[in-house]
Amino acid sequence: CIAIASFLAEMKADARESAVIFDDPVNSLSHQWSARVADRLAKESLSRQVIIFTHDIVFYKLLLESSERISQTQIGYISLERTRTSAGIVKTNPPWDALTTSKRIGVLNTKLQHLRQLDSNGSETEFRDATRPFYSLLREAWERLVEEKLLNKVVNRFERGIQMQRLTRLDDITKADFDLIDLAYGKCCNAFEGHDTATGMGHPYPTIGEVGADLDTLKSYLQQLQNNRKRT
């Protein structure tokens, strides 16, 4: 805390508005101090470019929360990945765990195109093997949609409080919602990686048409919640 405070004080005394870079500034701080540092860096970004490297997804969410509170919309996201032989592969989205429902749908759209190519040019086994991780991610996207849209972020992972004022939007949830989610989520659970099903007892493998339709179900339900039911 003292090191960060000293740097911020020096930066304040220097009248220049050059960019500043922080590399995991809250690694050894408590959650309370991490939140305060996030607030301070978000405010600093209103007058200069602030670049932050972090491995901490909770701190990342605190930064987003602080930025939203002060109406800072000029935010760029870059994540880095590695392969067995290369490092520093740049992605223009945050990692999957930090993506919103709509961003996750964008990732799934790309993976659906790969499945279409396998359906046209690959073997049946290759296509089946690729559908399993697709349904694992589709299952997680449904979970994020329930948290973020259906329940209107009343309880949001990686955030500090429960948003009581958002409860007013939840008076329109009906059995039709439960039935739709149960059917779509249940299919993901049957098709995803993680079950060792007894021979002859498994569910039929989905066709490429079914895969596309299952993703479309998620898309259309998200649009309904956003547009017709005003989930912000």
N, C-alpha and C positions, 0 to 999 in steps of 0.2 A: 504493500500500500504506500509506504514511504517513497519507494523508487518511482512509482507511477505518479504520485503527487508532486515529487520534485521535478519530474520531466514536464508535467503539465504546467507547473509554475514557471519553469524556464521558457516553455513555449509561449506562455501568456506574456512574459516580459519581453520576448522578442516580437517585434511588430510585424514580422513577415508572415505571410499566409501560405507557406509552402506545404506540400503534402506531408503527412506523417504516417508511419508504418508501425503497427504493433504486431508482435509475434506471440500469440497465446498469452495475453497480458494477465489472465486471471487463473493461471494454472494452480497456484497455491493459495488462492483466496477462498473464503467461505462464500456461500450462495448470496448472503446479504451484500457483501462487498462486490461480488461479481455483478449484481444488479446495479449498484451505484456506478461502477466503472462503465457498464453498458450505457447508462443514462448520460454520463459525462462525455463519452466518445460520440454518442449520437448527436448531442448538442454541438460538439466541436465540428461535426460534419456539415453543419449549416453554414460555416464560414470558410472551410477548407476541405480538401480531399483527405479522407481518413481511410487507410487500407488496413484491414485486420485479417491476420491468419489465425485460424483456430481449428483444433480437433474436437472441441467441446460443443456438442449440439445444443446443450442447455444454454450456454453462453450465446450461441448463434441465435436462439429463439429470444433471449433477453434483448439482444441488439435489435431484432425485428420489432419487438414489443415497444422498446424505447423510441424507435424511429417512427412507429405509427402514432405514438402519443404526441410527438412534436410535429407531426405531418411532414416528415422527411420522406419524400418519394423518390429521390435520386439515389437509388440503391442498385448496385450491380452484384451479381452472384457468380462466383467461379468455384468449381470444385476440382480437385486433382485426384487422378487415379493412377494405378500402376499395373503393369502386366508382369509376367515372370522375367521379362528381359528389359523392360523400359519403365521409367518413372516420369512423373510430371505431365501426364496426359490430361489436357485441359477439357473440362466439361463446362458448358455455359449455364448449367442448372446446379442447384444444391444437390447433395446426395439424396438418394431415394427416401431415407427416413425423414428428411426435412421437407419433402415436397407436399404441396397442397393436392387436393383431389384432381383439380384440372391439370396440374403439371404431371401428375402420375398418369393421367389419361394420355397425355402427349407421349410419354415413354412407352405406354402400351400400344399406341398407334404404330410407333416405329417397330416394335417387336411383332406386331400383327403382320406388317409387310414382310418381315423375315419369314414368318410362318407361311405366308402365301407363296413365297419363293420355294420353300421346302415342299409345300403341297404340290407345286407344279413340277419341280425338278429333282427333289430328293426322294429318298426311300420312305416307305411307310413307317419304319422304325425311327428314322431321323425326325419325321414330323411328330410322331407320338412323344418322343423324348423331349422335343422342344415345347410341346403344349403344357407339360407338367410345370416347369418354372413360370410359364405365362400365367397359368391359373393361380399359382402361388402369389404372384404380384397382383393379379386381379382381385384376389381375396383380400389382400392388404389394402387395396384401393377402396373396396367396399367398407372396410373398417374405418378408414380415414374419412370417407363420406359421411358415415353415421356420426362420427365425432364432430366433424367440421360443419356439416350442412344440416343433416336431419336434426341433430341436437344443438345446432346453432352455436357451437363453441362454448356452451355453458361450462363444461369441463373440458379443458384442452391440455393435452400432454405437453410437458416441458414448460408450462407456464405456472405462475405462482398462485393465482387465485381462481375462485369460481365466479363466473360472470352472472350474477343474479339477475341483472336487468334483461339478459337475453332469454330468460324463461318465458317471457310474454309471447314469444314466437312459437312456442311448442304446443299451443292449444289446437293445432290442426292435424296432429299425428293420429292416424286411424289404423284399423286392422289391415286395410289395404297396403299400407306401408310395411307392416310386419310381414304380410304374405309375400310381397314382392322381394323384400330383402332376404327372407328365409329361403325362398326358391333360388335366387341368384347366388347367395352365399353358400347354400347347401351344395350347389353344383360345383362351385370352386373347391369346396372341401372334398368332394368326391374325386376331382380331377387333379388336385395339386400334389406336389411331392411330399412324402411323409408317411403314407400308409402302405403297408405290405399286405395287399389284399390276397386272400386265398384264391388259388387257381379256379377259374370257372365262376367265381362269385363277384368279379369286378363289374363296374359299370362300363357300357360301351364307350370307346374313345370318341371324343367329339370330332366332327368334320370341320373343315376350314370355315364352312358357312355358319356352323354353330358357334365357333370361336368368335367370329365377327359379330354375330347377333348378341352374344353374351356381353361383349364390350359395348355394343350399342345400347343395351339395357342400362348399363351404368351411365353412359353419356346422357341418355334421355331423362333418366331420373335426376341427375345432377342439374340439368337445364330446368326441369320442373321445380326443383327446390329453389334454385336461384331466381328464376323469372316469375313463376306463378305464386310462390310462397315466400318470396322476399328474404331468403336466407343470405345474409351478407357475409 
